[in-house]
Amino acid sequence: MTKYIALVLGMGLMANAAFANEGIAELDTNGDGLITADELSAVFPDVTAETFAEIDADGNGAMDDEEMAAAVEAGLIPEKAQ
């Protein structure tokens, strides 16, 4: 049973990573592999500067795929653009 639970959790993490990579590609208008606050707000206008700062865990001014997956999981940004 423990192995099953670990497998299910691992698959969920892989799905989040896959979404994050797909989401980065959709949002990354300049093709640098990172999402700026401007790129994010173009798709999700309700995301504030404060929310972006919370998402940008390393404080480099851009969101990478790991930060995006964490933001989606935390409910800071929706899974898909509407």
KOLNUDO-262199 format. One record per residue (C-alpha): residue in one letter; x, y, z. Coordinates in pm, whole numbers, padded with zeros to 5 digits, always signed. Each point is the difference from the previous one (the first is absolute). Layout:
aXYZ
...
***
This chain:
m+00000+00000+00000
t+00284+00240+00085
k+00161-00064-00338
y-00331+00073-00172
i-00038+00330+00183
a+00358+00096-00085
l-00064-00088-00365
v-00317+00210-00016
l+00173+00297+00165
g+00296-00031-00235
m-00228-00005-00302
g-00173+00313+00126
l+00332+00180+00031
m+00096-00104-00353
a-00334+00131-00130
n+00060+00334+00173
a+00347+00023-00154
a-00140-00083-00344
f-00266+00270+00037
a+00259+00249+00119
n+00217-00058-00308
e-00301+00027-00229
g-00120+00310+00185
i+00341+00165-00019
a+00006-00051-00377
e-00345+00154-00036
l+00080+00305+00215
d+00363+00061-00099
t-00043+00255-00277
n+00371+00084-00031
g+00115-00364+00004
d+00253+00027+00282
g-00148-00287+00204
l-00119+00228+00281
i-00322+00190+00064
t+00015+00365+00100
a-00274+00181+00189
d-00103+00168-00327
e-00025-00333-00185
l-00203-00152+00282
s-00235+00297+00035
a-00065-00001-00376
v-00167-00340+00043
f-00117+00028+00361
p-00083+00371+00054
d-00123-00065+00355
v+00349-00102+00120
t+00137+00293+00199
a+00362+00106+00044
e-00022-00127+00356
t-00118-00342-00117
f+00277-00014-00261
a+00256+00083+00270
e-00138-00289+00207
i+00025-00235-00300
d+00357+00114-00079
a+00155-00205+00280
d+00361+00074-00093
g-00064+00372-00052
n+00159+00019-00345
g-00294+00187-00153
a-00114-00294-00211
m-00195-00319+00049
d+00149-00334-00105
d-00178-00331-00048
e+00042-00109+00363
e-00137+00330+00131
m-00292-00025-00243
a-00087-00353+00113
a+00017+00111+00364
a-00219+00304-00074
v-00264-00213-00169
e+00008-00253+00284
a-00034+00281+00256
g-00292+00150-00193
l+00185+00326-00072
i-00064-00031-00374
p-00257-00208-00189
e+00105-00316-00180
k-00104+00130-00341
a-00057+00334-00164
q-00365+00076-00056
***
